[in-house]
């Protein structure tokens, strides 16, 4: 299903002043955008287990809805909440609630996904949680962010957007892999 996420090598180089200025302009244009949605194919693996599906992600300020539909099983689960509360539906017979979305996702679905950082990374931004190292593609667009022990690769972009938005995002840490093939973006 994630054939569109097949590995593609991107020639990278260390940051230069022009690349960094362009990235800072992208970050300035997008960091204030707190209302957006995307549709994507997502795959997550931890070296033992894996799962994939169609993802609809709606971000409305601190509130989010993260819905995954698995094509093989036909099951759908939804993670929703805000900065202090999370609700996971469709995994068990009744909704599960907690104060940490990442813990719910890990304990009930088996996905080890850094949701807070992924919110920035999926937009092609450095997450505000920690400093990170970046490299750029020959196009001048971000090719990779290494941050908080994660390596996030950008393998394709919607270059017709202004500013450009990621199309293929691959994040990894140890044996954990998160692959997203983004089909569409909506920014308010």
Beta strands, then each sheet from edge to edge (+ up, - down):
strand 1: 12-14
strand 2: 35-45
strand 3: 50-60
strand 4: 63-69
strand 5: 76-82
strand 6: 85-89
strand 7: 96-98
strand 8: 132-137
strand 9: 142-147
strand 10: 150-158
strand 11: 165-173
strand 12: 176-187
sheet 1: 1+ 8- 9+ 10- 11+ 12- 2+ 3- 4+ 5- 6+ 7-
end
